[in-house]
């Protein structure tokens, strides 16, 4: 499995607008509709919400690459640019991680294979 983590820095005072855009455009639900997207989350930093993180759990690298090639992702992602702090340097940095273990409440062995 693959975990994608996208860090976004909203323009000053635009965190609510960015969260609204993500929700209204159905970005998370569009990702979840693709084969191999197992989960997706949007989170804001505490206490001020100055950073936004979009995280996805993908069955495979191929599933994540399918999201990257999605025309919907490209259109919707470019629409966010006006809401981001372009002066902050890196506008959006996606990082990928191989998921080595998942453990949930009541589960004793969370090893992931494959």
C-alpha positions in Angstrom: 0.0 0.0 0.0 1.0 3.6 -0.6 0.2 6.7 1.6 0.3 10.0 -0.3 0.6 13.2 1.7 0.0 16.5 0.1 1.0 19.6 2.1 -0.8 22.8 1.1 -0.2 26.3 2.4 -3.3 28.5 2.0 -2.9 32.2 1.3 -3.4 34.2 4.4 -7.0 34.1 5.5 -7.9 31.6 2.8 -7.9 28.3 4.7 -11.7 28.2 4.9 -11.9 29.0 1.1 -9.5 26.2 0.3 -11.4 23.6 2.5 -14.6 24.8 0.8 -13.1 24.4 -2.7 -11.9 20.9 -1.9 -15.4 19.9 -0.6 -17.4 21.7 -3.3 -15.4 20.3 -6.1 -15.6 16.8 -4.6 -11.8 16.2 -4.8 -11.7 13.6 -2.1 -14.8 11.8 -3.3 -13.4 11.7 -6.9 -10.3 10.1 -5.6 -12.3 7.6 -3.6 -14.2 6.7 -6.8 -11.1 5.5 -8.5 -10.0 1.9 -8.3 -7.5 1.3 -5.6 -8.1 4.4 -3.5 -8.9 3.0 0.0 -9.2 6.2 2.1 -8.6 9.9 1.9 -8.5 12.6 4.6 -8.2 16.4 4.7 -6.7 17.9 7.9 -5.8 21.4 9.1 -2.9 22.2 11.4 -3.7 22.9 15.1 -4.3 25.5 16.5 -4.5 28.0 13.6 -5.3 25.9 10.5 -2.4 27.6 8.6 -1.5 24.4 6.8 -3.8 21.9 5.1 -2.8 18.2 4.5 -4.6 15.9 2.0 -3.7 12.3 2.6 -4.7 9.2 0.6 -4.3 5.5 1.1 -3.8 3.6 -2.1 -3.8 -0.1 -2.8 -0.7 0.2 -5.0 1.6 2.6 -6.8 -0.4 2.0 -10.0 -3.6 3.1 -8.2 -1.9 6.3 -7.1 -0.5 6.9 -10.6 -4.0 6.5 -11.9 -5.1 9.4 -9.7 -2.1 11.5 -11.0 -3.2 10.9 -14.6 -6.8 11.7 -13.9 -8.0 14.7 -16.0 -10.4 15.6 -13.1 -7.5 15.9 -10.7 -5.5 18.1 -13.1 -8.5 20.5 -13.6 -9.5 20.7 -10.0 -5.9 20.9 -8.7 -5.1 23.9 -10.9 -8.3 25.6 -9.6 -6.7 25.6 -6.1 -3.8 27.8 -7.1 -5.6 31.1 -6.4 -6.1 29.9 -2.8 -2.5 29.0 -2.1 0.3 31.2 -0.7 2.5 31.4 -3.7 5.0 33.5 -1.8 5.7 30.7 0.7 8.1 28.9 -1.7 6.9 25.4 -2.4 3.2 25.6 -3.2 2.2 22.0 -2.9 4.6 19.1 -2.0 3.4 15.6 -2.4 5.3 12.8 -0.6 4.8 9.1 -0.9 5.3 6.5 1.7 5.2 2.7 1.6 2.8 1.5 4.3 4.6 -1.2 6.2 2.1 -1.8 9.0 -1.5 -0.9 9.8 -3.0 -1.6 13.2 -6.5 -0.7 14.3 -8.2 -1.0 17.6 -8.8 -4.6 18.6 -6.3 -5.9 16.0 -3.1 -7.6 17.2 -1.2 -8.1 14.0 -1.1 -5.1 11.7 1.5 -6.3 9.2 0.8 -5.4 5.6 2.0 -7.7 2.9 2.5 -6.9 -0.8 
